[in-house]
Each structure stands twice: as structure tokens, then as C-alpha cells.
């Protein structure tokens, strides 16, 4: 059983900041990428940022320079610091764990946390 617990969503004004956190537990893949996706109403789920098995961060072009992803390999946690938030960042944000190597194909999702950017 794998569990991903997210926290940190909420309502913020344009230009503000929020920090999302995700703690993963259970029978996790030994090698795994961890990251964040988001889904806005009427749109497909999209990658926001992820950190690979060797710690390389990747960002969507529309958040690079504003968002920073970090990961604690020992604790199996991943965080997303979001600065200079825009109304178009409004979405449900999902934590993701994706297995690599022998565990490729194992993928897990959190329950989602709402981020609303509005004045």
C-alpha cells in the first residue's frame, strides 16, 4: 500500500506565494521520480515540476523561474515553492511518484490539493 499525503494548498492573491508539500509512505518504488502535476477545470492534467531519481529538477516552461521543487530522498517527501503566482496557476495540484528501473510502470497519485489565485 502506498500513500501520498499533500498539504499546503489554498487561496492566494496574484503575486503571492504558496508552498505545497507531499509525504509518501508505504511500499514505494526504490528508484523513483517525485513531482507535481496540476489540472485546471476543463483542461488535461499537466506536469508542473519533477525531480528525477538522481535529483535533477525539471519544470514546465510556464512555471520556470517562479516555482522551485525540492526533495528529501531520505524522508520521501517533495515540496513545491510557488512564487509570483498568477490566476492561470489556479488548479488542483497532485503529488506524483513514478517508479524507475525495475519499478518502471509503478505510478502513484495523491488526492490533490486546490490552489486558487484570485484577488
LUMZA-120408 format. One record per residue: residue in three letters; x, y, z of N, C-alpha, C in turn. Coordinates in pm, 1 decimal. Each point is the difference from the previous one (the first is absolute). Layout:
REM residues N
{residuo: Ala	nx: X	ny: Y	nz: Z	cax: X	cay: Y	caz: Z	cx: X	cy: Y	cz: Z} .
...
END
This chain:
REM residues 119
{residuo: Unk	nx: 84.5	ny: -118.7	nz: 0.0	cax: -84.5	cay: 118.7	caz: 0.0	cx: 88.9	cy: 124.9	cz: 0.0} .
{residuo: Unk	nx: -31.7	ny: 91.4	nz: -88.6	cax: 74.2	cay: 125.8	caz: -10.7	cx: -96.6	cy: 114.4	cz: 30.8} .
{residuo: Unk	nx: 48.6	ny: 94.4	nz: 76.3	cax: -82.0	cay: 115.7	caz: 34.5	cx: 79.5	cy: 128.0	cz: -24.8} .
{residuo: Unk	nx: -63.0	ny: 95.3	nz: -66.5	cax: 58.6	cay: 131.7	caz: -22.2	cx: -90.7	cy: 101.9	cz: 67.1} .
{residuo: Unk	nx: 54.3	ny: 75.0	nz: 93.8	cax: -79.0	cay: 97.8	caz: 73.8	cx: 50.2	cy: 139.4	cz: -32.6} .
{residuo: Unk	nx: -87.6	ny: 79.6	nz: -58.0	cax: 34.8	cay: 135.2	caz: -42.5	cx: -51.9	cy: 102.1	cz: 100.1} .
{residuo: Unk	nx: 67.4	ny: 114.3	nz: 2.6	cax: -45.7	cay: 110.5	caz: 83.4	cx: 49.3	cy: 130.6	cz: -58.7} .
{residuo: Unk	nx: -64.4	ny: 109.2	nz: 38.5	cax: 51.0	cay: 131.2	caz: -33.9	cx: -78.1	cy: 79.0	cz: -102.7} .
{residuo: Unk	nx: -103.9	ny: -55.8	nz: -55.3	cax: -78.2	cay: 76.9	caz: -96.7	cx: -80.1	cy: 109.1	cz: 67.2} .
{residuo: Unk	nx: -67.7	ny: 81.8	nz: -81.5	cax: -82.6	cay: 105.2	caz: 56.0	cx: -26.6	cy: 110.8	cz: -98.2} .
{residuo: Unk	nx: -48.0	ny: 109.7	nz: 54.2	cax: -32.3	cay: 119.0	caz: -78.7	cx: 108.0	cy: 105.2	cz: 21.2} .
{residuo: Unk	nx: 47.5	ny: 56.3	nz: -109.7	cax: 104.8	cay: 101.6	caz: 8.7	cx: -25.6	cy: 105.0	cz: -107.2} .
{residuo: Unk	nx: 42.2	ny: 121.6	nz: 27.5	cax: -15.1	cay: 107.3	caz: -97.5	cx: 107.2	cy: -9.2	cz: -108.0} .
{residuo: Unk	nx: -27.1	ny: 53.2	nz: -117.7	cax: 103.5	cay: 2.6	caz: -105.0	cx: 127.3	cy: 65.5	cz: 51.9} .
{residuo: Unk	nx: 112.9	ny: -62.0	nz: -34.2	cax: 128.3	cay: 47.6	caz: 48.7	cx: 42.5	cy: -62.8	cz: 131.1} .
{residuo: Unk	nx: -89.6	ny: -72.8	nz: 63.4	cax: 29.9	cay: -63.5	caz: 127.5	cx: 73.1	cy: -131.2	cz: -13.9} .
{residuo: Unk	nx: 19.9	ny: -65.2	nz: 114.7	cax: 75.7	cay: -124.5	caz: 4.8	cx: -75.7	cy: -106.1	cz: 79.1} .
{residuo: Unk	nx: 25.5	ny: -123.6	nz: -37.2	cax: -48.7	cay: -115.7	caz: 74.0	cx: 105.3	cy: -108.1	cz: -6.6} .
{residuo: Unk	nx: -2.5	ny: -86.9	nz: 99.6	cax: 91.0	cay: -114.2	caz: 1.3	cx: -82.1	cy: -126.8	cz: 16.6} .
{residuo: Unk	nx: 16.9	ny: -91.2	nz: -94.6	cax: -65.6	cay: -130.3	caz: 6.7	cx: 99.2	cy: -104.4	cz: 49.0} .
{residuo: Unk	nx: -49.2	ny: -93.1	nz: 79.7	cax: 84.4	cay: -108.0	caz: 48.3	cx: -71.7	cy: -133.1	cz: -20.4} .
{residuo: Unk	nx: 79.6	ny: -103.6	nz: -20.0	cax: -54.3	cay: -134.5	caz: -19.7	cx: 89.9	cy: -99.5	cz: 72.2} .
{residuo: Unk	nx: -61.9	ny: -83.4	nz: 80.2	cax: 72.9	cay: -105.9	caz: 69.8	cx: -47.7	cy: -134.8	cz: -52.4} .
{residuo: Unk	nx: 93.9	ny: -79.1	nz: -48.3	cax: -32.1	cay: -131.4	caz: -54.6	cx: 38.0	cy: -108.4	cz: 99.6} .
{residuo: Unk	nx: -80.9	ny: -102.3	nz: 8.8	cax: 28.3	cay: -109.2	caz: 91.6	cx: -55.0	cy: -130.7	cz: -55.8} .
{residuo: Unk	nx: 43.9	ny: -110.4	nz: 59.8	cax: -46.2	cay: -131.1	caz: -43.3	cx: 103.8	cy: -71.5	cz: -85.4} .
{residuo: Unk	nx: -49.3	ny: -89.2	nz: -83.0	cax: 87.6	cay: -82.0	caz: -84.9	cx: 39.2	cy: 77.4	cz: -126.2} .
{residuo: Unk	nx: 83.4	ny: 97.9	nz: 19.1	cax: 39.2	cay: 88.4	caz: -109.6	cx: 104.9	cy: -65.7	cz: -89.0} .
{residuo: Unk	nx: 2.9	ny: 38.0	nz: -127.9	cax: 110.0	cay: -44.4	caz: -85.4	cx: 132.9	cy: 46.0	cz: 57.8} .
{residuo: Unk	nx: 102.0	ny: -85.1	nz: -11.3	cax: 129.7	cay: 38.9	caz: 54.8	cx: 59.9	cy: 117.4	cz: -78.5} .
{residuo: Unk	nx: -8.6	ny: -7.9	nz: -131.7	cax: 42.7	cay: 108.8	caz: -87.4	cx: -124.5	cy: 68.2	cz: -54.4} .
{residuo: Unk	nx: -6.7	ny: 130.5	nz: 17.3	cax: -122.1	cay: 67.7	caz: -38.9	cx: 24.1	cy: 147.7	cz: -25.0} .
{residuo: Unk	nx: -76.3	ny: 53.3	nz: -91.7	cax: -10.4	cay: 143.7	caz: -15.9	cx: -117.9	cy: 46.3	cz: 86.3} .
{residuo: Unk	nx: 9.1	ny: 123.0	nz: 48.0	cax: -110.1	cay: 57.8	caz: 77.0	cx: -28.4	cy: 138.2	cz: -56.6} .
{residuo: Unk	nx: -126.5	ny: 34.5	nz: -5.6	cax: -30.4	cay: 129.1	caz: -57.5	cx: -142.7	cy: 44.0	cz: 23.2} .
{residuo: Unk	nx: -35.0	ny: 105.9	nz: -72.2	cax: -131.3	cay: 61.2	caz: 12.6	cx: -61.2	cy: 19.2	cz: -138.4} .
{residuo: Unk	nx: -126.3	ny: -31.9	nz: -9.2	cax: -80.5	cay: 27.0	caz: -117.2	cx: -116.2	cy: 89.7	cz: 43.6} .
{residuo: Unk	nx: -67.0	ny: 56.8	nz: -99.0	cax: -118.8	cay: 79.2	caz: 32.6	cx: -104.4	cy: -17.7	cz: -108.7} .
{residuo: Unk	nx: -124.2	ny: 21.9	nz: 41.0	cax: -110.5	cay: -8.3	caz: -93.9	cx: -98.3	cy: 112.0	cz: 27.7} .
{residuo: Unk	nx: -15.8	ny: 86.3	nz: -98.4	cax: -96.3	cay: 109.2	caz: 8.1	cx: -133.1	cy: -46.6	cz: -58.8} .
{residuo: Unk	nx: -110.7	ny: 64.0	nz: 38.0	cax: -130.8	cay: -40.6	caz: -53.0	cx: -3.0	cy: 1.0	cz: -152.2} .
{residuo: Unk	nx: -44.9	ny: -108.9	nz: -57.1	cax: -11.7	cay: -9.2	caz: -144.9	cx: 129.6	cy: -25.7	cz: -73.7} .
{residuo: Unk	nx: 108.3	ny: -21.9	nz: 75.2	cax: 130.5	cay: -22.3	caz: -63.8	cx: 57.1	cy: -134.8	cz: 42.6} .
{residuo: Unk	nx: 97.5	ny: -45.1	nz: -76.0	cax: 66.9	cay: -125.8	caz: 33.0	cx: 100.9	cy: 21.6	cz: 112.4} .
{residuo: Unk	nx: 27.4	ny: -107.6	nz: 69.9	cax: 102.5	cay: 5.8	caz: 103.1	cx: 134.7	cy: 23.4	cz: -66.5} .
{residuo: Unk	nx: 81.8	ny: 88.2	nz: 58.8	cax: 129.4	cay: 32.6	caz: -58.3	cx: 109.1	cy: -2.7	cz: 106.7} .
{residuo: Unk	nx: 119.7	ny: -29.9	nz: -47.8	cax: 114.6	cay: 2.3	caz: 89.1	cx: 32.4	cy: 143.7	cz: 39.3} .
{residuo: Unk	nx: 25.6	ny: 20.4	nz: 129.6	cax: 46.7	cay: 129.2	caz: 49.1	cx: 151.1	cy: -5.9	cz: 22.1} .
{residuo: Unk	nx: 43.2	ny: -95.4	nz: 79.0	cax: 141.9	cay: -16.1	caz: 30.2	cx: 22.8	cy: -138.3	cz: 56.4} .
{residuo: Unk	nx: 119.3	ny: -52.6	nz: -21.2	cax: 34.2	cay: -131.6	caz: 52.1	cx: 148.9	cy: -6.9	cz: 25.6} .
{residuo: Unk	nx: 38.0	ny: -90.6	nz: 88.5	cax: 141.4	cay: -25.4	caz: 27.2	cx: 27.3	cy: -146.5	cz: -31.8} .
{residuo: Unk	nx: 102.1	ny: -23.9	nz: -80.2	cax: 31.7	cay: -135.0	caz: -44.8	cx: 65.3	cy: -81.5	cz: 111.3} .
{residuo: Unk	nx: 30.4	ny: -124.8	nz: -31.9	cax: 61.0	cay: -90.0	caz: 98.3	cx: 137.9	cy: 47.5	cz: 42.8} .
{residuo: Unk	nx: 64.7	ny: 82.6	nz: -83.6	cax: 133.2	cay: 49.0	caz: 35.3	cx: -5.6	cy: 145.6	cz: 46.0} .
{residuo: Unk	nx: -120.2	ny: 51.5	nz: 19.4	cax: -12.3	cay: 132.7	caz: 58.4	cx: -5.9	cy: 115.0	cz: -98.6} .
{residuo: Unk	nx: -16.6	ny: -28.4	nz: -127.0	cax: -8.7	cay: 106.1	caz: -100.0	cx: -141.8	cy: 55.7	cz: -5.1} .
{residuo: Unk	nx: -17.4	ny: 131.5	nz: 19.6	cax: -133.6	cay: 56.7	caz: -8.8	cx: -38.6	cy: 33.3	cz: -143.8} .
{residuo: Unk	nx: -125.4	ny: -16.9	nz: -29.7	cax: -55.6	cay: 38.0	caz: -129.6	cx: -125.2	cy: 83.1	cz: 24.3} .
{residuo: Unk	nx: -15.6	ny: 103.8	nz: -79.6	cax: -113.6	cay: 91.0	caz: 18.7	cx: -74.8	cy: 19.3	cz: -131.4} .
{residuo: Unk	nx: -130.2	ny: 20.6	nz: 10.6	cax: -75.9	cay: 46.2	caz: -114.5	cx: 45.3	cy: 141.7	cz: -31.8} .
{residuo: Unk	nx: -2.8	ny: 34.3	nz: -126.8	cax: 52.7	cay: 130.7	caz: -41.6	cx: -78.2	cy: 115.6	cz: 62.7} .
{residuo: Unk	nx: -128.4	ny: -22.5	nz: 26.3	cax: -80.7	cay: 110.2	caz: 51.9	cx: 13.6	cy: 21.0	cz: 150.9} .
{residuo: Unk	nx: 80.7	ny: -81.4	nz: 66.4	cax: 23.9	cay: 21.6	caz: 143.6	cx: 148.4	cy: 20.2	cz: 31.0} .
{residuo: Unk	nx: 87.0	ny: -27.4	nz: -95.9	cax: 143.9	cay: 11.5	caz: 24.4	cx: 34.3	cy: 142.6	cz: 38.4} .
{residuo: Unk	nx: 80.8	ny: 10.3	nz: 106.0	cax: 37.2	cay: 131.3	caz: 49.0	cx: -91.6	cy: 51.0	cz: 110.0} .
{residuo: Unk	nx: -117.3	ny: -61.0	nz: 12.5	cax: -94.6	cay: 39.5	caz: 104.5	cx: -17.3	cy: -110.1	cz: 105.3} .
{residuo: Unk	nx: 6.4	ny: -124.4	nz: -44.5	cax: -19.7	cay: -114.1	caz: 90.0	cx: 133.6	cy: -70.3	cz: 23.3} .
{residuo: Unk	nx: 14.9	ny: -54.6	nz: 119.5	cax: 119.1	cay: -77.2	caz: 33.9	cx: -42.5	cy: -129.7	cz: 66.5} .
{residuo: Unk	nx: 48.1	ny: -111.0	nz: -55.7	cax: -31.0	cay: -130.3	caz: 56.7	cx: 118.8	cy: -49.1	cz: 80.5} .
{residuo: Unk	nx: -28.7	ny: -65.9	nz: 110.7	cax: 105.8	cay: -56.9	caz: 82.2	cx: -45.1	cy: -137.0	cz: 50.5} .
{residuo: Unk	nx: 98.5	ny: -80.0	nz: 34.5	cax: -31.7	cay: -139.4	caz: 37.0	cx: 94.4	cy: -45.6	cz: 109.6} .
{residuo: Unk	nx: -54.2	ny: -72.4	nz: 95.4	cax: 79.9	cay: -64.3	caz: 103.6	cx: -3.3	cy: -149.5	cz: -28.7} .
{residuo: Unk	nx: 111.9	ny: -50.7	nz: -51.4	cax: 4.9	cay: -141.0	caz: -38.1	cx: -13.9	cy: -91.7	cz: 120.8} .
{residuo: Unk	nx: 52.9	ny: 39.9	nz: 111.8	cax: -4.7	cay: -85.5	caz: 118.7	cx: -141.2	cy: -10.2	cz: 56.8} .
{residuo: Unk	nx: -74.7	ny: 109.1	nz: -9.4	cax: -134.2	cay: 3.1	caz: 59.3	cx: -110.5	cy: -24.9	cz: -101.3} .
{residuo: Unk	nx: 34.8	ny: -11.8	nz: -125.9	cax: -100.0	cay: -18.4	caz: -106.2	cx: -104.1	cy: 111.7	cz: 2.0} .
{residuo: Unk	nx: 49.4	ny: 120.4	nz: 4.6	cax: -87.9	cay: 116.5	caz: -9.0	cx: 41.0	cy: 86.5	cz: -118.0} .
{residuo: Unk	nx: -96.5	ny: 72.3	nz: -53.2	cax: 26.1	cay: 93.1	caz: -108.9	cx: -82.6	cy: 125.7	cz: 26.0} .
{residuo: Unk	nx: 60.9	ny: 114.7	nz: -25.9	cax: -66.9	cay: 127.2	caz: 23.2	cx: 6.6	cy: 86.1	cz: -124.2} .
{residuo: Unk	nx: -93.7	ny: 90.8	nz: -8.6	cax: -4.5	cay: 92.5	caz: -113.2	cx: -22.0	cy: 140.8	cz: 55.0} .
{residuo: Unk	nx: 100.8	ny: 82.9	nz: -10.6	cax: -10.9	cay: 140.2	caz: 37.9	cx: -47.2	cy: 78.2	cz: -121.2} .
{residuo: Unk	nx: -114.1	ny: 64.2	nz: 13.8	cax: -59.2	cay: 72.3	caz: -112.0	cx: -1.6	cy: 148.9	cz: 31.8} .
{residuo: Unk	nx: 72.7	ny: 76.8	nz: -77.8	cax: 7.4	cay: 145.1	caz: 16.8	cx: -59.6	cy: 69.5	cz: -122.0} .
{residuo: Unk	nx: -27.9	ny: 126.2	nz: 16.3	cax: -55.0	cay: 81.6	caz: -110.2	cx: -117.7	cy: -70.2	cz: -66.6} .
{residuo: Unk	nx: -90.0	ny: -47.4	nz: 81.3	cax: -112.3	cay: -77.0	caz: -52.3	cx: -91.2	cy: 85.8	cz: -86.7} .
{residuo: Unk	nx: -54.8	ny: -64.2	nz: -102.4	cax: -88.4	cay: 64.9	caz: -95.2	cx: -136.8	cy: -68.8	cz: 1.7} .
{residuo: Unk	nx: -103.8	ny: 68.7	nz: -42.9	cax: -131.9	cay: -64.7	caz: -4.9	cx: 0.8	cy: -129.2	cz: -82.1} .
{residuo: Unk	nx: 81.7	ny: -4.9	nz: -102.7	cax: 5.8	cay: -120.6	caz: -82.3	cx: 67.2	cy: -117.8	cz: 69.3} .
{residuo: Unk	nx: 55.4	ny: 22.3	nz: 118.5	cax: 54.2	cay: -110.8	caz: 79.0	cx: -109.2	cy: -69.8	cz: 80.5} .
{residuo: Unk	nx: -119.1	ny: 53.4	nz: -2.0	cax: -111.2	cay: -61.0	caz: 72.1	cx: -29.7	cy: -138.3	cz: -54.8} .
{residuo: Unk	nx: 1.8	ny: -98.8	nz: 89.0	cax: -21.3	cay: -138.8	caz: -40.3	cx: 2.2	cy: -88.4	cz: 124.8} .
{residuo: Unk	nx: -35.5	ny: -124.4	nz: -20.6	cax: 25.5	cay: -101.6	caz: 102.2	cx: 139.2	cy: -56.4	cz: -26.1} .
{residuo: Unk	nx: 82.1	ny: 0.4	nz: 102.0	cax: 137.9	cay: -46.5	caz: -11.9	cx: 11.3	cy: -139.4	cz: 60.9} .
{residuo: Unk	nx: 64.1	ny: -88.9	nz: -75.4	cax: 13.3	cay: -139.7	caz: 40.2	cx: 147.0	cy: -38.1	cz: 17.1} .
{residuo: Unk	nx: 28.8	ny: -63.6	nz: 110.0	cax: 132.0	cay: -58.0	caz: 20.8	cx: 8.0	cy: -131.7	cz: -78.1} .
{residuo: Unk	nx: 116.3	ny: -26.5	nz: -55.5	cax: 19.5	cay: -119.8	caz: -81.9	cx: 129.9	cy: -70.2	cz: 34.7} .
{residuo: Unk	nx: -7.4	ny: -131.9	nz: 5.5	cax: 119.1	cay: -84.4	caz: 13.9	cx: 0.7	cy: -95.0	cz: -118.7} .
{residuo: Unk	nx: 111.3	ny: -5.0	nz: -70.9	cax: 11.8	cay: -85.8	caz: -118.4	cx: 124.1	cy: -86.6	cz: 14.4} .
{residuo: Unk	nx: -19.2	ny: -131.0	nz: 2.0	cax: 110.8	cay: -91.9	caz: 14.5	cx: 92.1	cy: 0.9	cz: -120.7} .
{residuo: Unk	nx: 125.0	ny: -35.0	nz: 22.9	cax: 99.5	cay: -5.0	caz: -106.3	cx: 74.4	cy: -132.7	cz: 8.2} .
{residuo: Unk	nx: 73.2	ny: -31.5	nz: -107.7	cax: 75.3	cay: -124.0	caz: -2.4	cx: -92.7	cy: -121.0	cz: 10.5} .
{residuo: Unk	nx: 28.2	ny: -90.4	nz: 91.6	cax: -82.8	cay: -119.2	caz: 18.1	cx: -144.0	cy: 35.6	cz: 35.9} .
{residuo: Unk	nx: -19.2	ny: 117.5	nz: 56.7	cax: -134.0	cay: 42.2	caz: 41.0	cx: -68.4	cy: 91.3	cz: -101.6} .
{residuo: Unk	nx: 53.8	ny: 7.0	nz: -120.0	cax: -64.6	cay: 81.2	caz: -102.6	cx: -142.9	cy: -49.4	cz: -21.5} .
{residuo: Unk	nx: -93.4	ny: 93.0	nz: -9.1	cax: -139.6	cay: -35.6	caz: -16.9	cx: -80.8	cy: 11.0	cz: 127.4} .
{residuo: Unk	nx: 67.9	ny: 1.1	nz: 112.8	cax: -69.5	cay: 21.8	caz: 126.2	cx: -15.4	cy: 150.7	cz: 19.0} .
{residuo: Unk	nx: -123.3	ny: 44.0	nz: 11.1	cax: -25.9	cay: 142.1	caz: 11.6	cx: -110.4	cy: 23.0	cz: 102.2} .
{residuo: Unk	nx: 17.8	ny: 103.0	nz: 80.6	cax: -94.8	cay: 27.9	caz: 105.4	cx: -32.6	cy: 148.7	cz: 3.6} .
{residuo: Unk	nx: -122.3	ny: 30.3	nz: 44.5	cax: -47.8	cay: 137.9	caz: 5.7	cx: -56.0	cy: 33.6	cz: 137.2} .
{residuo: Unk	nx: 19.0	ny: 125.4	nz: 39.3	cax: -66.3	cay: 50.8	caz: 118.4	cx: -144.1	cy: 34.7	cz: -31.1} .
{residuo: Unk	nx: -70.0	ny: 43.4	nz: 102.0	cax: -142.6	cay: 29.1	caz: -15.1	cx: -25.7	cy: 137.3	cz: -62.4} .
{residuo: Unk	nx: 103.3	ny: 81.7	nz: -4.2	cax: -12.2	cay: 133.1	caz: -59.5	cx: -26.5	cy: 106.9	cz: 104.3} .
{residuo: Unk	nx: 56.0	ny: 117.5	nz: -25.0	cax: -23.4	cay: 114.4	caz: 87.2	cx: -29.3	cy: 122.4	cz: -87.7} .
{residuo: Unk	nx: -102.1	ny: 73.8	nz: 37.2	cax: -44.3	cay: 113.3	caz: -82.1	cx: 87.3	cy: 122.4	cz: 23.4} .
{residuo: Unk	nx: 43.6	ny: 59.4	nz: -108.4	cax: 69.3	cay: 129.0	caz: 3.7	cx: -83.9	cy: 98.4	cz: -81.7} .
{residuo: Unk	nx: -39.4	ny: 108.4	nz: 63.7	cax: -80.0	cay: 102.6	caz: -65.9	cx: 71.8	cy: 132.8	cz: 10.4} .
{residuo: Unk	nx: 26.4	ny: 60.1	nz: -115.4	cax: 66.6	cay: 130.2	caz: -4.6	cx: -101.8	cy: 101.9	cz: -49.3} .
{residuo: Unk	nx: -40.0	ny: 87.4	nz: 90.6	cax: -105.7	cay: 94.0	caz: -34.0	cx: 5.4	cy: 119.3	cz: 93.2} .
{residuo: Unk	nx: -38.9	ny: 114.9	nz: -53.8	cax: -8.6	cay: 119.3	caz: 83.3	cx: -141.7	cy: 17.9	cz: 53.5} .
END
